[in-house]
Amino acid sequence: MRVKRRISHEEARVAETLKKGSRVTGAAREKLAADLKRKYDSGASIRALAEETGRSYGFVHRMLSESGVILRGRGGATRGKKAASA
């Protein structure tokens, strides 16, 4: 089940001013990076952030990396050895 989160007026305004494909520099880039970091740390996925901002997965990934975020693993099943039963 997918839960849609309502975005604030401020977040919508920032997304509108940053048109897809336009360069993001200076204060706008710092603000976007801080917003992405906050949302990612709150549990949002990179794909969800990319869709919300109208940017590519790679762009969002790069912004998070530049912000010093420790990215989560991809999840899913692991193929490691089973723990020995005692």
CNS distance restraints for C-alpha pairs under 8 A (distance, minus, plus):
assign (resid   7 and name CA) (resid  11 and name CA) 6.12 0.50 0.50
assign (resid   7 and name CA) (resid  12 and name CA) 6.52 0.50 0.50
assign (resid   8 and name CA) (resid  12 and name CA) 6.28 0.50 0.50
assign (resid   9 and name CA) (resid  13 and name CA) 6.16 0.50 0.50
assign (resid  10 and name CA) (resid  14 and name CA) 6.28 0.50 0.50
assign (resid  11 and name CA) (resid  15 and name CA) 6.22 0.50 0.50
assign (resid  12 and name CA) (resid  16 and name CA) 6.14 0.50 0.50
assign (resid  13 and name CA) (resid  17 and name CA) 6.26 0.50 0.50
assign (resid  14 and name CA) (resid  18 and name CA) 6.32 0.50 0.50
assign (resid  14 and name CA) (resid  32 and name CA) 7.96 0.50 0.50
assign (resid  15 and name CA) (resid  19 and name CA) 7.27 0.50 0.50
assign (resid  15 and name CA) (resid  52 and name CA) 7.89 0.50 0.50
assign (resid  15 and name CA) (resid  53 and name CA) 5.50 0.50 0.50
assign (resid  15 and name CA) (resid  54 and name CA) 7.57 0.50 0.50
assign (resid  18 and name CA) (resid  22 and name CA) 6.67 0.50 0.50
assign (resid  18 and name CA) (resid  24 and name CA) 7.26 0.50 0.50
assign (resid  19 and name CA) (resid  54 and name CA) 7.78 0.50 0.50
assign (resid  20 and name CA) (resid  54 and name CA) 5.91 0.50 0.50
assign (resid  20 and name CA) (resid  55 and name CA) 6.12 0.50 0.50
assign (resid  21 and name CA) (resid  55 and name CA) 7.60 0.50 0.50
assign (resid  24 and name CA) (resid  28 and name CA) 6.27 0.50 0.50
assign (resid  24 and name CA) (resid  29 and name CA) 5.15 0.50 0.50
assign (resid  25 and name CA) (resid  29 and name CA) 4.86 0.50 0.50
assign (resid  25 and name CA) (resid  30 and name CA) 7.77 0.50 0.50
assign (resid  26 and name CA) (resid  30 and name CA) 6.47 0.50 0.50
assign (resid  27 and name CA) (resid  31 and name CA) 6.10 0.50 0.50
assign (resid  28 and name CA) (resid  32 and name CA) 6.07 0.50 0.50
assign (resid  29 and name CA) (resid  33 and name CA) 6.01 0.50 0.50
assign (resid  30 and name CA) (resid  34 and name CA) 6.16 0.50 0.50
assign (resid  31 and name CA) (resid  35 and name CA) 6.15 0.50 0.50
assign (resid  32 and name CA) (resid  36 and name CA) 6.06 0.50 0.50
assign (resid  33 and name CA) (resid  37 and name CA) 6.03 0.50 0.50
assign (resid  33 and name CA) (resid  63 and name CA) 5.76 0.50 0.50
assign (resid  33 and name CA) (resid  64 and name CA) 6.61 0.50 0.50
assign (resid  33 and name CA) (resid  67 and name CA) 6.41 0.50 0.50
assign (resid  34 and name CA) (resid  38 and name CA) 6.14 0.50 0.50
assign (resid  34 and name CA) (resid  67 and name CA) 7.46 0.50 0.50
assign (resid  35 and name CA) (resid  39 and name CA) 6.22 0.50 0.50
assign (resid  36 and name CA) (resid  40 and name CA) 5.95 0.50 0.50
assign (resid  36 and name CA) (resid  49 and name CA) 7.03 0.50 0.50
assign (resid  36 and name CA) (resid  60 and name CA) 7.63 0.50 0.50
assign (resid  36 and name CA) (resid  63 and name CA) 7.80 0.50 0.50
assign (resid  36 and name CA) (resid  64 and name CA) 6.87 0.50 0.50
assign (resid  37 and name CA) (resid  41 and name CA) 5.99 0.50 0.50
assign (resid  37 and name CA) (resid  64 and name CA) 6.07 0.50 0.50
assign (resid  37 and name CA) (resid  67 and name CA) 7.06 0.50 0.50
assign (resid  37 and name CA) (resid  69 and name CA) 6.79 0.50 0.50
assign (resid  38 and name CA) (resid  42 and name CA) 6.22 0.50 0.50
assign (resid  39 and name CA) (resid  43 and name CA) 6.56 0.50 0.50
assign (resid  39 and name CA) (resid  44 and name CA) 5.65 0.50 0.50
assign (resid  39 and name CA) (resid  49 and name CA) 7.89 0.50 0.50
assign (resid  40 and name CA) (resid  44 and name CA) 4.70 0.50 0.50
assign (resid  40 and name CA) (resid  45 and name CA) 6.27 0.50 0.50
assign (resid  40 and name CA) (resid  46 and name CA) 7.16 0.50 0.50
assign (resid  40 and name CA) (resid  49 and name CA) 7.81 0.50 0.50
assign (resid  44 and name CA) (resid  48 and name CA) 6.38 0.50 0.50
assign (resid  44 and name CA) (resid  49 and name CA) 6.75 0.50 0.50
assign (resid  45 and name CA) (resid  49 and name CA) 6.26 0.50 0.50
assign (resid  46 and name CA) (resid  50 and name CA) 6.06 0.50 0.50
assign (resid  46 and name CA) (resid  57 and name CA) 6.41 0.50 0.50
assign (resid  46 and name CA) (resid  60 and name CA) 6.49 0.50 0.50
assign (resid  46 and name CA) (resid  61 and name CA) 6.65 0.50 0.50
assign (resid  47 and name CA) (resid  51 and name CA) 6.20 0.50 0.50
assign (resid  47 and name CA) (resid  57 and name CA) 5.92 0.50 0.50
assign (resid  48 and name CA) (resid  52 and name CA) 6.10 0.50 0.50
assign (resid  49 and name CA) (resid  53 and name CA) 6.11 0.50 0.50
assign (resid  49 and name CA) (resid  60 and name CA) 7.11 0.50 0.50
assign (resid  50 and name CA) (resid  54 and name CA) 5.78 0.50 0.50
assign (resid  50 and name CA) (resid  55 and name CA) 4.92 0.50 0.50
assign (resid  50 and name CA) (resid  56 and name CA) 5.46 0.50 0.50
assign (resid  50 and name CA) (resid  57 and name CA) 5.41 0.50 0.50
assign (resid  50 and name CA) (resid  59 and name CA) 7.85 0.50 0.50
assign (resid  50 and name CA) (resid  60 and name CA) 6.01 0.50 0.50
assign (resid  51 and name CA) (resid  55 and name CA) 6.64 0.50 0.50
assign (resid  51 and name CA) (resid  56 and name CA) 7.70 0.50 0.50
assign (resid  55 and name CA) (resid  59 and name CA) 6.37 0.50 0.50
assign (resid  55 and name CA) (resid  60 and name CA) 6.89 0.50 0.50
assign (resid  56 and name CA) (resid  60 and name CA) 6.45 0.50 0.50
assign (resid  57 and name CA) (resid  61 and name CA) 6.05 0.50 0.50
assign (resid  58 and name CA) (resid  62 and name CA) 6.01 0.50 0.50
assign (resid  59 and name CA) (resid  63 and name CA) 6.17 0.50 0.50
assign (resid  60 and name CA) (resid  64 and name CA) 6.17 0.50 0.50
assign (resid  61 and name CA) (resid  65 and name CA) 6.18 0.50 0.50
assign (resid  62 and name CA) (resid  66 and name CA) 6.07 0.50 0.50
assign (resid  63 and name CA) (resid  67 and name CA) 6.20 0.50 0.50
assign (resid  64 and name CA) (resid  68 and name CA) 6.56 0.50 0.50
assign (resid  64 and name CA) (resid  69 and name CA) 5.54 0.50 0.50
assign (resid  64 and name CA) (resid  71 and name CA) 7.93 0.50 0.50
assign (resid  65 and name CA) (resid  69 and name CA) 5.62 0.50 0.50
assign (resid  65 and name CA) (resid  70 and name CA) 7.47 0.50 0.50
assign (resid  65 and name CA) (resid  71 and name CA) 7.70 0.50 0.50
